[in-house]
Amino acid sequence: MTRSIINPAGLHTPTDYGYSHVVSAPGEQVFIAGQYGSDESGHVVSEDFTDQVAQAFANLRTALGAAGLSPADVVRIGTYVVDHDQARLEVLLKHLHATWGTGLPAQTLIGVAALALPGMLFEVDAVAVRAPGHG
C-alpha cells in the first residue's frame, strides 16, 4: 500500500516526537482496538512500563497480521500513557521508530490517570488502510 506522508512547511518537524502531521492512503479503513501489554489470557505481563510498551506493540502487530495488514498499513495511532513523563516518552519513541522508522503514522498521545485494568500503564490503538483490491 502506498501511504502519503506530509509534514508541511510552517509546522514543526514531528518525527523526533514520534509522529507525522498528515498521512493519507487509498483503500478500506481497518480499526484496531487498544492493545496493551497483555498475555493471551488478558493479564498485564509486567509492572514495568518498558515491558508493557514492547508487548503492546507486539500485540498490535498480531492484530494487524490477523487482518492481513502490517505496521506499514497504519495511518494513525492513539497512545495512552499513565503518568506520562519524559522518560516514558523516550521509551515510546524507541518503539515507534523501531516499528516505523521515519515513516511514522499520525499520532495523538494522551497522558491519563488510569487505564481500563489495574496495572495497565500503556495502550495503543490504530487505524490502518487496506489497499484497494487486497483483502
N, C-alpha and C positions, 0 to 999 in steps of 0.2 A: 504494500500500500504506500502511496505517496502522500506524505504529510507536508504541509507548507508551514514553516515556522517563520514568524515575523516579529522582529524586535525593532520597532520603528524608531527613527531618529526623533529626538525630542523626549524620549523616555529613557530612563537609566538602563544600563545593560544588566539583565536579570539573571544571567546564567550562573554568576558567582553566588547567587542567592537560591539557586536550585529550581528555576522555572524559566519558561518563555512567556512573553506577553500574549501572543496570539498563535494559535495552532488551528489549522483547518485541514479537512480531508473529505474527499467524496466518499459516500457509501452509507451503510447502515450503522447507527449508533448501538453500542452494546454497553450496558451499565453494570459495573462490578460493585457489589455491596462492600461496605467497610470490612477490611481484612485486618486482623490484629495478630499479635504474637501467640497464636494458639496451636495446640497439637490437634490431631484428628478427632479427639473427644471434646474439643472446645475449651480445654483448660489452658490458662496462661502458662507458657513454657518456662518463664523465669521472672524474677522480680527485677532483673537488670534491664534498663532501657535499651541498651545496645542489642541485647539478645532479642528483645521483643520487636525492634525495628527489623532486624535481619529476618526473623520468622514471618513477620507481616508481609515483607516484600516477597519472600518465598511463597507464601500463601497467595499473594496477588498473582504471581507467575503461574501457579497451579490453576487458579480461577480463569485466568486468561487462556491458558492452554486448553482447558475444558471447553472453551468457546471457539477453539481453533485460532486463537489470537496469541500475540506476544507483546511484550512491552513496546515494541516498535509501532504497534497499532494504537497505543494510548495517546489521546489528545489532551486529556485533563485529569488531574488528580486533586483530591482533597486530603489534607493530612491534619490530624488532630493529635495534639501533644499535651499531656498532663504536665503541669508545672513547667511550661516552656521557658527555656533559658538558652544562652549562647552555647553551652556545652551540648545540649540536646540538639540544637540546630546543627552543630558540626557533625554529629552522628548521622542525622538525617541527610545532610548534604553528601556525605560519603556514599550513602546508599543510593541516593538519587543519581549521582554522577557515575557510579558503578553500573547502574541499570540503564541510563540513557545517555551517558557521555555529555556532550554539549547540546544534543538534540532533545532538550527537556520539554516535557508537556507543560501546558498551562497549569498553574497550581495555586490553590489557596491553602495557607497554613493557618490553623486556628488553635490558639492556646486555650485549653479547657481546664476546669477544676477537676473533672472526673469523666470517665467513660462508662459504658454500659455495665461492665462487670468489675467486681473488686480486683484490684491488682493490675488492670489494664492501664498502660501508660502511653500507648500509641495505636493509631488506627489510620488506614489509608483506603480511600475508595477511588474508583476510576471510571472514566468514560473512554471507551475505545471505539474505533471505527473499522468495520469490516468492509474491505474494498468491494466495489461493485462486482458481481459475478462470482464471489467467493463465499461459499458457505452454507 
